[in-house]
């Protein structure tokens, strides 16, 4: 680490010293040999990325096309230190991770997504007809609508112009891919009004071969999206941009593959591992391999082709011979909304800006996070051990081959979000500022149907449910969680930059900003067991409730009701905090910027609808204090232009919102106690951590026809003192029987690697304009890109199961203006080496006895044909 930092500092110093000399040679270069000046809106105004004291990576429309970035997940292979992972529960949702800052269950995003300046979720996010994608790293709160801990992803769509025209493009590829994109630009009134319409339809077969007869392959594409943007400029000082978009998806989501089962687990995990070990063996056999023991003897590991599964597919599908507790995987998404950005110039010095937004986001996911639902598994020993309290000899119980239906398999989310932001922008001599107010209100509905059952149907035995209601003989029951939350946010912010050139300190600038945020949470949730499959499908709205899963009582403003009718937890929380940014910037030359920034990030706490414990009904807020030292420089070596940006950062992260699964002895509230173990998925604040590292981006043009881009990051994250996962004081005793949660003597994380942080990422790309091919044939461009990520610690704080390192390569050959026409042709391939690699692994080895991973796409290839008119 020290050697790498020393090398970076040396290189940066050399670049600073050499900058004036390089700048003097700029006039010797030809215009076509210049690097593209990238304009960003990182500070809510348009400015050169080289003048912004923020680490920002920008992919322009041309870069998105040349690197064949067509899916949101492709961004992580082109932006250093960016990870993209599926959400913990809703597989239709992706999460952005920057500088180790990741979202956990039911909390706000650590990296906020903006489309045309309006914050929104990622479920309806598709990459087409974009002007650029900006990745801002580090806390972003004093200028953007929402506070963020790790950064912001800013998507800017193409705006209407007053020139008529349009384009049409169709992609064909393996796995039956057909993707059609079209856009048209319609001037309505010269210099007053224009309309742009764009849309995309995508269909593709799944990558995962499904061995279950009559079932579809998984991880397919079936989505349609439409966008309309209206530009109005009725006067020289007023501009309004209104954008409406709609997205529909109906897909079989990326499945999880069971990867490992513990051989040394105890208590509940030890009992359940008798079933998950058998699942690992069977998953290996599906892929043509044989399970093996890890080198340290602690894990049974999957082998063989992971792209072979056995799963029931299709929402609301009934499969002959399979009980209702086994539900087909699938995903339905509907997302739509609008953004309206109005700008009015009061004078040459002041302007007003208003950003209005509304989003509707609906997802119904039948997820399968552990990779075993629908798979035949020997569940006899596991059942015997669990329901006899690990009695001697239970592991040798008779074989019972059954189908395993996973816990928490069916999810529904619906969000309705209104946001309003008002700004006053000043552009005074030597002083620029933005101040304003932000408001948002969100209604959030979450529901889950949890069926945790084994059955050997169609062979006539079972099903046997782990959610057996003690008061009945129910065998196909389930756990229903229903939660409704109102989230309201108020904020006032101001940020300004003073240029000391006016007082003789040429090139020195000071930026300071402050924000005060009030976030309110109003929460109501129901959590109960039922023996009615029909009631499960109604997402908790049916009556009567069979068996409550809530505790009576009041704690810290949270009320738990257990009366067989409500089965509810309700409460309110208000989270308040100031955040800030301060940076000292020195423009050493017109092409060299040096800056030192300090920022505070804040994220409010959140409700936790899956818990029964009043202590965990709400999590607390978290915060980070970030320091960043950066250099941005561009110049020339002879006639060769280059750009070199480096940023070193250190983040002091406190009160970390962390999810974990607690296991403790079952107690019943409407019937006699049942032997076994209860699991509780919680979000809890755990102490502190430090995440530090460096990021480098470079671009060079050795010859006018060749452009090279390089991105590199190195980071280290570790938990600090006080980072403890709480546990029941006595895991073998009833929770209600004087057995409190121990917040001081649980699992100590101090000194352990921070969950999910890869040490090294590397991105490299080149684009070559093949000028030796006559333009009368085509303007030919050849591009390739490479992405590397080092191994990543486990997703849980304990970090047992790592995601291995990987390297993938892609390429594209484009023929533009083909034969002197407005047509274009292209050949492309992704993951050319057909590498099998994991993008994310869920580590639940010592809570519910498995680790499961999701894999990146195998080799894809195809051709594109397009026309502009």
N, C-alpha and C positions, 0 to 999 in steps of 0.2 A: 504494500500500500504506500509506504513512504517513498519508495523509488518511483512509483507512478506519479505521485503528487509532485515530487521534485522535478520529474521530466516535464510535467505540465507547466509548472511555474517557470522553468527555464525556457520552454518554448514560448510561453506568453510574453516573458520579458524580452526575448529576442525579437518577437513580433512588434512589441511596443517601440523598441529602440530603432528597428528598421523601418517603422511606419512612415516617417517623413521622407526617407529616400525612395521608398516604393511609390509614394504619392507623387513625387516629382516626375516619375516616368509614365504617369497615366496618359499623357498626350501622345505617346508613341504607339498606343494600341489602336487597333481598328475597332469601329463601333460594334461589329458583329462578334467581337471577342470579349465583350463586357458580360459580367454576371447580371442576372436579372435582379432589379431592385424590388424587394418584396415588401409590400405594404400590408401592415397589420392593424388591428383595432384592439390591441392588448390593453390600451389605456382609454378605450371608448372613443377615441378619435383616430383618424387615419394618419399613419406615420410610418416611416421606414423602420423595419425590424431592427436595423443596426443602430438606431437611436433610442431604443427602448431599454431601460434598465431592468429587464425581466428575461429570464431564460425562456425563449419561445421557439418552437419548431413549427414552420409553416410549410404545408404542402399545397402548392398552387394547382389550378385546374390542369395545367399541362403535366405536372408531376404525378397527379392522380392518374392521368391517362397513361403516361409512359410506363409507370410501375404497375399498371393493371390493378389498381386499388379499387375494387368494386364492392367489397363487403366491409362493414365497420370493423370487423376483426382483423382485416388486412392492415389497418393503421399501425398495429403494434410491431409489425415487421419493418416499419419505415420511420419510426420515431424512437430514438433512444430513451430508455428508462420508462417506457409505456408498456403496461400489461393490460390485457383485456380478458376477462373471465366471465363465465356464465354466473348468474346470480345463484345464491345458495338454494333458494326454493323455486323461484319462477324461472324456468329454463328459457323462456322467451325474452328474458331481459339480460343485457350484458352490463358489466361494471368496468369502468375505467380505473386503473390504478397507476398513480404517479408517485415516485419517490417513496414507495412502500406504503402509501396512504390508501387503505382499502375500506370499502363499505362492509358493514356486517349486518346481520339480519335485522330488518325493520327500522334501521337508522337512516338518517339522511345520507346523501352521497358525500364522500370525501373529495371527489372530483366532480364538479358540476358541469352539466352539458348545456350549452346555449346554441340555439338555432335562431339566427337573425335577431340576436340580443335578448331573446326570451328563454329563461331556464325551463327545461323540460326533461322528461325521462328518455330512456334509450330504446324503449320497446318499439316505437314507430320510426326509428332512425334508419334511413336508407341513404346510400351515397350515390346520388345522381344529380346532375345539373348544378354542381357546386362551383363557386368562385374560388374558395380555398377552405382549408381546415387548419386551425391554429391550436397548438398545444401549449398552454401556459403552465409553467411548473412553479410549485411553491404556493403558499396561501394567497388566495385572491378574494378579497372581501371589500376593500374600501371603494372600489369602483364598480364591481359587478353586483348584479341583483341579489344573489345569495352569498352567504359566507361559504368559503371552501377551505378545507384543510390542506389538500394536496395539489390543487391546481384547477384548471378549467379547460374544457374542450369546446372550442368555438367554431361553429359551422356557419359559413356564409353562403347562401344560395345565390345563383345568378339573378341579376335584376333586369327588368325590361329596359330596352333602349328604343330609340326612335327610328331604327333601321329595321325594315321588315325582313323576315327570314326565319330559318329554322333548321333543324337537323333530325335525322332518323338513323338509329343504329340497332343492329341485331347481332347478338353473340350466340354462337353455337358451340357446344362443348361436349366432352364425355359425360357420362352419367345422365345423358338425355337433356343437357342444359339448353334452354332457349330463353334468352333475356332480351326484351325489346324496350328500347328507350326512344322517346320522341319529345321534341320541344319546338315551340313556335313563338316568335316575337311579333306582336301586332301593335304598330303605332296607331293610337286612336285619334289623337289630335297633336299636330306638330308642336313639339316642345312643351306640351301641356299634359298629355296622358298617354300611357303605353301599357300594354298587357303582355305578360309572358305566361304561357301554359307549358307544363312539362309533366311527364308521367313515365312510369316504368312497370312492366309486367315480367315476372321471373318465375320460371318453372324448372325444376331439376329433381331427378331421382335421388334417393338416399344413398349414402356411402356405406352404411352398415347393413351387411347381408343378414336378413332375418330368417333363421332356420325354422321358426314356428310356422307350420303349414297355414296358408291362407292369409298371412300377415304381411304388411308392407315393410320395405326397408326404411331404416331410420336416418335422420339428419338430411331431409329433403328440403327443397325450396318451393314455396307456393305463396307468392306475395304479389300484391298490386298496390301501386301508390300513385297519387296525383297531387300536383301543386299548381296554384294560380297566384300570380303576383301582379298587383296593380300599382303603377307609379303615377302619382299626381303632382304636378308642379304648376299650379295656377298663377303663381307670381314668382318673381325673382328671389323672394326671401322665404318662401314656404315650400316644403317638400314632404310628401307623405308616401310611405311604402306599406301597402297592405298585402299580407301573404296568408293564404289558406292552404292547408295540406290535409290529406286523408291517406291512411295506410290500412290495408287489411292483410293479415297473414293467417294461413291455416296449414300448419306444418307438423311434422313429427320431429320433436326437438333432438338436439345432440344428446345421445345417451351417455350415462356413466357406465364404466366397465369396472367390475369388482377386481381389485388388484392384489389385495393382501388381506390375510386374517391373522390375528395374533395367536401364537402357540403358548404364550406364558401369561395370558390375561387371567384375572381372578373375578370373583363375584359374578355380577350379571354379564359382563363382557366375556368372562370365561365360559359361562354356559352357552351364550349365544354364538360364541366362536365355533362351537361344534357344528353349527349349521353353516356359518359363513366359510369355514374351511372346506366343507363339501361344495359350496358354491364356487370357490376359487378353483377347485379341481375340475368342476364341470365347465366353467368358463374357459379354462385352458383346453379342455377336450374339444369344445366348440371351435376353437381357433387352431386345432391340429397340434396342440402342445401338451406338455405334462407339467403340472405344478411342481415347484421345487422349494426347498427350505433356504431362507436367507443365510448368508455366511455366518451371522452371529447366532443363528438358531432360534430367533425370536418370531419369525414371520413365515407363513406359507404364501408363496408368491405365484401369481399367474404367469403363464408363458403361452406362446402361440399368437396367432393373428387376432388383434383386438377388434377388428372390423367385422366380426361375426358374432351375432347375438341371437337370443331367443326371447322374444318379447311380444306381448299382446299390444296391438296398435289401434288407434282410432278412438276419439272421444265418444263417450256414450255408446260404445259398441258392446254388444253381447256376444260372447264367444261360446259356442256349444260345448258343454261339458266343463266349463270353467266357472267357478262361483262368482257372484257379484262382487265379492271382496277384491277380486283381481280386475283392475280397471286398465283399459288400454291407454298407452301413453299417447300424448298429442298436445297440440297447442292451438288456441284461437286467440287472435289479437285484433283489436280495432283501436286505432288511435287517430285523432284529428284535432285541429285547433287552428288558431290564427295568431299572427303578430301584426301589430300596427305601430310603425315608427314614424313619428311626426317631428319635423325640425322647422323652427321658425327663427330666422335671423333678426334679432331686435336692432342690431347695428353691426358695424364691422368688428366690434369688440365683444358683443354679447349675443348669445343665442339660447333658445329654449328647446328642450328635447323631451318627448314623451314616448315611453315604450309600454305598450299595452299588450297583454297576452292572455290567451285562454287555451287550456289543454284538457282533452278528454282521453283517458288512457285505460283500456280494458284488456285484461289478459286472463284466460282460463287455461291453466296448464295442468295436465295430468303428467306430473314429473316422476322420474324414477331415479333418485339420486345415488342408489348404491349398486345398481346393475344386477339385481337378482329377481325382480318381479317377473313372474311368468316362467321362471326356471325351476325344473324339478330339483328338489334338494332333500337330503335325508334329515328330517327334522325331529326324529324320535329322541335321540339323546339330548338335544337342546331343550325340547319341551319337558322331558323328564327332570332334567337338572333345574330348570327354572321354577317349575311348579312344586318341586320337593325341597327347594332351598339347598341345592347342591348336595343332596344326600349321597352317602358312599355308594359307588357303583352306578350312579345315574348315567355316567358317560358311556356305559356299555349297554344301554337300553336297546330294545329291539328296533330294527330299522323301520322307518315310516317315510316313504318317498312322497313328498308333497310339493305343492306350488307355494312359493313365498311371495306374499304381497307386502310391499314395503310400507313402513310407517311414513305418514305425511306425504301421500302420493298425489292428492288432488288439491289444487290451489286455485283461488280466484282473487283477483285484485281489480279494483276500479278506483281511479283517481280523477277528480275534477279540480282543476287548479286555475285560479284567476290571479294575475299579477299585474301590478301597475308601478311604473318607475318614472319619476319626473326629475329632470336635470336642468340646472342653469350652468351654461358653459361660458367661461370668460377667456379671452385671448388678448390680454393687456401687454403692453411693452414689458418685456423681461419677466412676465408672470402669467402663467396659464393655470386655470383651475376648473374643476367640475364639482358641483355640490348638488345634493338632491335628497329625495325621499323614495323609499321602496316599501311596497306592501304586497303581500300575497296571502291567499286563503285557499286551503286545500281540504277537500272532503275525501277521506281515504277509507275504502272498505276492503277488508281482508277476510278471507274465509278459507278454511282447510278441512278436508275430509280425510281422516287418517284411518286407513284400514291396515291393521297389522295382524295378518292371519296366515295360517298354513292350511293347505288342503291337498289331498291326493286325488281330487276329482280329475278325470271322470272315472276313477277306479272305486268310488263308492265310500271313501272314508273322509270324514271332515265336512266342512272346514272347521278348524279350531282357531279361535280368536284370542289374541293377547288382550284384547279389549272386551273380554267376557264380562258382562254385567253381573255382579254378584247377586242381584235380586231376582234374576231370571235365568233361564237356560240358554241365553242368547249365544249363538256361535258365529253369526255374521255381523256382529256389531262393529262400531267404529267410534272414533273420537272426533268430535266436531268442534272447531274453533271459529268463532265469528267475532270480528272486531271492527268497530267504526271509530274513526278519529277525525277530529277537526284540528288542522294545523294552521295557525295564523302567525304571520311574521310582520314586524314593523321595524324599519331601520331608517336612520338618517346618516348621511355620509358627506364628506368633503375631502378633496385632495387637490393639491396645487404644486406647481413646479416653479421655482424662482431661479432665474438666470442671472448669475453674478457678473455677467459681462458689462452690465450697466454701471457697475462700480469698479471696473478695471480688472476684475478677475476673469479673464477670458476663458471660456470653456467650462467653467464650474457651475453646476446646477444642484439645487437641493429640492427633493420631492418629499412631501409629507402628507399623509392622509390619515383620517380617523373615521371610524364608524361605530355607531352604537345600535345594537340589535336586541329586540325583545321577541322571543319565540314562545308561543303558547300552544300547549297540547291539551286537548279535551278528549278523553278516551272512555269508551265503553266496550267491554268484551264478554262473550259467553264461551264457556269451555266445558264440555260435558261428554259423557259416554252414552251411546244409544244402541239399542238392538234392532233399529229399524233402518234397513238400507235406503228406503224411500226418504226417511228423514235426513240421512247423510246427504243425499243428492239435493235436498232443499237448502243446503248450506246453513243449517242451524235454525231455520225459521219455523220448523214444525214443533208440535207439542203432542204428548208430554215429553219431558226430558227424563231419561231413564236413570241417570246416575251422574250427579254433579262431579266436576273436577276442580272445584274452587273451594277455598277455605273461607269460613266466616271470620269476620273481624275487621278492624280498621287500623291502618298503620300509615303514618305520614301523609294523611289526606287521601289514601287509597282505601276503598271499601270493597270487601269480598262478601258476596251473598251466596249462601248455599241453602236453598229451600226446595230444590227439586223442580222449580219453575224458572227462576231467573238464571241460576248458576253463573253469576257474573262478577266481574271486577270492573270498577270504574274509578276515575280520578282525574285530576287536573294537575298540570305542572306549568310553570313559567320559567324560562331560562333567559337570563340577561347577561350581556358581556360587551365590553368595548374591544374593538380590534383596531389595528393600525398598520401603517407601512411608512417607512422612512428610508430614503436612499440618497447617498451623496454620489453625484455623477461628475466625471471629468472627461470632457471631450478634448483629449490631448491633441488630436488633429481632426480634420473633417472626416477621416476614415477610422478613427480609433476612439472607442468609448471604454472607460474604466468605471465600475460602479461598485458600491458596497451598500447592501440593502438589509434591513431588519423588518420582519413582518410578524404579526400575530394572527393566527387562524383560530376560528371557533366553530364548533358544531354543537347544536343543541342536543339534549337528550331525547329519548324516544320511548314510546310504549313497547311492551313485549307481550303480545297476545297469546303466546304459547305456554306461558308459565302459570302455575297455580299458586305460587308463593307471593305474598304481598310485597316482600322485600325486593322482588325482581319485576314488579309491574311496570316500573319506569327505570331506564338507565339515566345516569347523569351526563352532563355535557362534557366534551373533551376539547382540548386546545393544544396548539403547537406554537412555539416561538422559533422562528426561522431566521438564519443568517445566510446571506449569499454574497459571494465576491465574484465579480464577473469581468470579463474582457471581451469586447467585440471589435474586431479589426478586419479591414479588407484593404488590399493593395495589389501590387504587381511585382512579379519577379521577371524583369525584362518586360516582355509584352504579354506575359501570362498572368491573368487576374486570379486572385484567390480570396477566400473569405475564411476567417478563423474565429470561432467563438468558444469560450470556455467559461464554465461557472462551477465554483465550489460551494457546497452548501452543507449546513448542519442544522438539523431540526430537533428541538427538545420537545418531546411529545409527552403529554400528561393526561391522566384520567382516561386512558385508552378504552374506548368501547370495544369489547371483545365478546364474541359468542362462544358458548361452550355447552356441552351436554352433561348435566349432573345426573347421577344415578343414586337412588336410595330406596329403602324398603317401602313397599306399597302399603297405603292405608286406604280404607274405604270409608266414605261418609254416609252412604245410604244402605250399608249392609255390613256383614262381617268382614274382618280383615282377610285379604287374600294373599297367600305366600307369593313371593316374586319380587320384582324390582321395578320401580317407577323411574322413567326418564323425563327430564325437564330441560328443554332447550331454552337457555337464558342469554340475555345480553347484560354484561356487567362491566363496570369500570375497573381497570386494573393498573394502578400505579403509573409508571413512566417508562419511556424508552428514548434512545438517541439514534437517529438515522442520519448518516453523513456520507458524502461522496462527491464525485466530480462528474461533469458532463461536458463533452466536447462535440462540436459540429464544425465540419470543414467542407469547403467547396472549392474546386479548382478547375480551370479550363486550360489544359496544356496546349491545345490547338483549338481554333474556332469551332471545329466540328465535334469536340469531345468535352463533356462535362462530367466530373467525378464528384460524388457526395459521400461523406463519411460521418457517421454518428457513433459515439462511444459513451458509455456510462459505467462508473464503478461506484458501488455504495455498500455500506455496512450498517446493519441495524441490530441493536441489542436492547433487551429489557433491562431496566434499572431497579433500584431498591423499591420495595413496596408493591411490586407487580405479583399479585397473588390471585389465583383462581380460587374462589371460595368453594367450600365443600360442606356437606352436613357434618356436624361434630362427630356423629356416630353413623356411618353409612349402613349399619346393620339394624338400626332402630327406626321406629316410626317417626316421621317428621313432626307429627302433632304431639308426640309423647315426650315433651320436654327435650327435643333434639334440635336445637337451633342451627342455622347456617353459620359456619365459622368463617369469618372474613379475614382472620389473621393467621391461620395455620393450615391453609389449603395448599394447593400446588404452587410452589415458589418458582417464578420464572426468571428471577434476577440472574443476569449474565448469559441467558440463553439467546440465540439468534431470533430476531424479530420475525414473526410469521409471514411467509410469502414474499420475502424480499430477495430477488436474485442479485448476486454481486456484480455481474458483468452483463451488459448487453452491447451488441455491436450491429450497426446497420451500414451497408455499403451499397451504392448504386452508381451506375454510369449510363450515360445516354450519348450515342454516337450518331451524328447526322452523316449518313453515307453519301458524301457529296461526289464520290467517284461514280455513282449511279446517275445517269442523266435525269434531270428534272422533268424532261419530256415524258419519261416513263413514270416517275413518282418521286416525291420527296420522301426519302427512305430514312427511317430512324430505327436503330437497334438499341434496346435497353435491357439491362440485367440488374437484379438487386439480390442482396444476401442479407439474412438476418441470423444472429446468434444470440442465444440466451444461456447463461450458466445455470447450474442446478439451483433449485429454489427450495428453501425450508418449507416444512409442512404448513398447511393452511390453518391449523389450530395453534394456539400458543405453545403447546408442548412440542410441536414441530417434529414429529417422529418420521413421517413418510414424506420424502422429498419428491419434487418434480424434477426429472433428469434434464440435463442440458440438451440443447438441440441446435442444429444449423439447417436452414432451408434456403433454396435458391429459386428465383423466378426470372422469367425473361419475356420480351415482347419484340416483335418485328413488325413495324408499321409502314404502310405504303400510302402516303397522303397525296391528294390531288392526282389520283391514279389516271394515267394516260391523258393528262390535261383536263380531267373532269372534276367536279366537286365530290367525287366518290373517294372513299378510303377503305383500305383492306388491312387486316392485321392478323398475325398468328401469335399466340401467347401460350404460356405454360406456367403453372405455379407448383412449387415443391417438385422441381424437375427430378431430383434424385429419389422421389417416392419414399421419403423418410417417414417412419412411424414415430411420432413424437407426441408428448403429453403437453397440453396447454394449462391444465389445472388439475390438482388432486385434492380431494376432500379426505382429511385424516381424522377418522373416528375410531381408531384402533382400540383404544382402551376405555371407550365409553359404550359404544354399541358394536364393537368388534369387526370393523372393516375399514379399509381404505379403498376409495373408488376414484377413478380418473376419467377425464374427458380428453379426447385426442384431437389433434389438428387434422386438417383435411389431407387425404392422400394426394397423389399427383393428379392434377387437373390440367386440361389443355383444350384448346379450341381455336376458333377463328371468328373474326368480327368483320362486318361489312356495314359501312355507313355512307350517308350522303348529306351534304349541306345545301340548303336552297335559300 
